[in-house]
Amino acid sequence: MPGSVETMNGTELRFPPSKLETLGQWTETGAPVTGAVPLGERVITAHGDGRLRLFAADGSVQVINAHDGVILAMARETDASVVTGGDDGRFLRVRGDGTVELLADFGGAWVDSVAAHEQAGRVACSVGRSVHIWRTGVSHPERFEHPSTVGGIAFDPKGKRLAVAHYGGATIWERGKRSWQQSKLAWAGSHIGVTWSPDGKFVVTIMQENALHGWRLRDRADMQMSGYPAKPRAIDWVGNLPVLATSGADQAIWWPFDSKSGPMDREPGRGASGGEQIVTAVRGLPGQPEVLAGFQDGAVLMSRTDDEAGDYVFRGSTGDEVTAIAVTESAMRFLVGDAAGKIFWVNLEARYGQA
């Protein structure tokens, strides 16, 4: 920990630059980073200027013009493509070679949630109360309506079910032999994001209140995960057990899902302490019990979820809120993006003499 606390624009800077930063490169894009996902050993970022930027292993950057406005959502489709939604009302497929394909134009209505499942050959997006699902080889989507504006969508691990978050809970759409069937998961309040556990046995939503809510699907048992000082908007599954890491506190909070009861009657784990700063982004390392937590002041800390080892300062404080973290499949390349449009990209192969 540093001995003194500096400030920038009124924000406390608790952590000096890390040694790792000398191995990486910084890119100033001038547009807030709204998302980042790995494509194999590359990482693609979405921005507030409607552009995507593809970072290659050698550090080169490809700029792709996509939306006429803010990119609101992005999801990996394959190692060579993503799907994106924007406030221009367009739903796009963007390939790693720079090709942009228009999947749908909703006339300016925001496309603010997207999802994709490679093996099932399905992509989906939400517009207002509607969800639209496309299947490979079929040009027209299937459309499903919900009782209120959709807050988030996610395919299950097999791509046969789609969870949709909205006011009052979530709806599960399951594909049968001939049609989709729906079932309801009820819980009062506004649900603004959703995820499936890796084994497909639990659904967890992010709530407008400072909480998460979950359901065990076999008996619809409820799980309330509360006590956050801020909204836990960022979530990610970490490790093989696994745990669900979340933002919304002055540490990364992770809930255990390594039993048939999930986090019921169990305390969460904690790590990556930022002092008075709130975690704004989390990302797990592929297959490892390690989580990266990004903070309001731009710092990124790494912590293990399976023991009480100390935190590792991955990146020091910059004064700009971390909005996205991505890790490639090899866990050798990392990207951190922030609200000011600055991107830190590091290739750890250089550190081990493999580059």
TAHU-V230521 format. One record per backbone hydrogen bond with DSSP energy under -0.5 kcal/mol. CO is the residue of the C=O (numbers start at 1). NH is the residue of the N-H. E is the energy in kcal/mol with one decimal. If there is no record, write none. Layout:
BEGIN
co = [CO/CO]
nh = [NH/NH]
e = [E/E]
END
This chain:
BEGIN
co = [4/6/8/11/12/13/14/15/18/19/20/21/25/27/27/32/32/35/37/39/40/42/43/44/45/46/46/47/47/50/50/51/52/53/53/54/54/55/56/60/61/62/64/67/70/70/73/75/78/78/80/81/81/82/83/84/85/85/86/86/88/89/90/90/91/91/92/93/94/95/99/101/101/104/106/110/113/115/117/117/118/121/122/123/124/125/126/126/127/128/129/130/131/132/133/134/135/142/144/152/154/156/160/161/162/163/164/165/165/166/166/168/169/170/171/171/172/172/173/174/174/179/181/183/185/189/189/190/190/193/195/197/201/202/203/204/205/206/206/209/210/211/212/213/214/215/215/216/216/216/221/223/223/224/225/231/234/236/238/238/242/243/243/244/245/246/248/248/249/250/252/253/254/255/259/261/263/269/271/274/278/279/281/283/285/285/288/288/289/289/290/291/292/293/294/294/295/295/297/297/299/300/300/301/302/303/312/312/315/321/324/326/328/332/333/334/335/336/337/337/338/338/341/342/343/343/344/345/346/346/347/348/349/349/350]
nh = [6/13/11/8/14/6/2/317/21/22/23/24/345/29/343/34/48/46/44/42/329/39/55/37/53/34/35/50/71/66/67/47/64/45/55/56/62/43/59/56/63/54/52/69/72/87/85/83/77/81/96/77/78/94/75/92/72/73/89/111/108/106/86/92/103/104/84/101/82/98/95/93/103/91/109/112/126/124/121/122/121/136/117/134/115/132/112/113/130/150/146/127/144/125/142/123/138/133/131/165/163/159/175/156/173/154/171/151/152/169/191/187/166/185/164/173/174/183/162/176/181/176/174/172/170/168/191/192/208/206/204/200/217/197/215/195/213/192/193/211/228/207/225/205/223/203/217/219/220/221/216/214/225/226/212/233/247/245/242/243/257/238/245/255/236/253/229/230/279/274/271/246/269/244/262/264/266/254/252/277/296/248/294/292/239/288/239/290/305/306/285/303/283/301/280/281/298/322/318/319/295/314/315/293/312/291/302/314/300/339/337/335/331/348/328/346/326/344/323/324/33/341/29/338/27/345/336/25/334/348/350/352/354/355/353]
e = [-0.5/-4.2/-2.3/-2.3/-0.7/-1.4/-0.8/-2.5/-0.8/-1.3/-1.8/-0.7/-2.6/-0.7/-2.4/-0.6/-2.0/-2.6/-2.7/-1.7/-1.3/-3.0/-3.3/-2.2/-1.9/-2.4/-1.1/-1.4/-1.7/-1.3/-2.6/-1.1/-3.4/-2.5/-0.6/-0.6/-2.3/-1.9/-2.0/-2.6/-0.5/-3.0/-2.7/-0.9/-0.7/-2.0/-2.2/-2.4/-0.5/-1.0/-2.6/-2.3/-1.8/-2.7/-2.2/-2.4/-1.9/-1.7/-1.4/-2.0/-0.5/-3.9/-1.3/-0.5/-2.6/-1.6/-2.2/-3.2/-2.4/-2.1/-2.7/-2.8/-0.6/-2.8/-1.4/-0.8/-2.1/-2.7/-1.0/-1.8/-0.5/-2.5/-2.8/-3.0/-2.2/-2.8/-0.7/-0.7/-2.2/-2.9/-0.9/-2.4/-2.6/-1.9/-2.6/-1.8/-2.4/-2.5/-2.4/-2.9/-3.1/-1.5/-2.5/-2.3/-2.8/-1.8/-2.5/-3.2/-0.9/-1.7/-0.5/-2.1/-2.4/-3.0/-2.4/-0.6/-0.5/-1.8/-2.7/-0.6/-3.0/-3.2/-3.2/-2.9/-2.8/-3.7/-0.5/-0.5/-2.8/-1.9/-2.6/-2.3/-2.3/-2.3/-2.4/-2.2/-2.3/-2.8/-0.9/-2.3/-1.2/-2.3/-2.6/-3.5/-2.5/-1.9/-0.7/-1.0/-1.7/-0.9/-2.2/-3.2/-0.6/-0.6/-3.0/-1.9/-2.0/-2.8/-0.5/-2.2/-2.3/-2.9/-0.7/-2.0/-2.1/-1.6/-0.5/-1.8/-3.3/-2.8/-1.6/-2.4/-3.3/-2.5/-1.5/-1.9/-2.0/-2.5/-2.6/-1.6/-1.5/-2.0/-3.0/-3.3/-0.5/-2.3/-0.8/-1.5/-2.7/-0.6/-2.2/-2.3/-2.0/-2.4/-3.0/-1.5/-1.7/-2.1/-2.3/-3.2/-2.4/-1.9/-2.1/-3.0/-2.6/-2.8/-3.0/-1.0/-2.4/-2.3/-2.8/-2.4/-1.9/-3.7/-2.3/-2.4/-2.4/-2.8/-2.3/-1.6/-2.1/-1.6/-2.1/-1.4/-2.4/-0.5/-2.4/-2.6/-2.3/-0.6/-1.3/-1.3/-2.8/-0.9/-0.8]
END
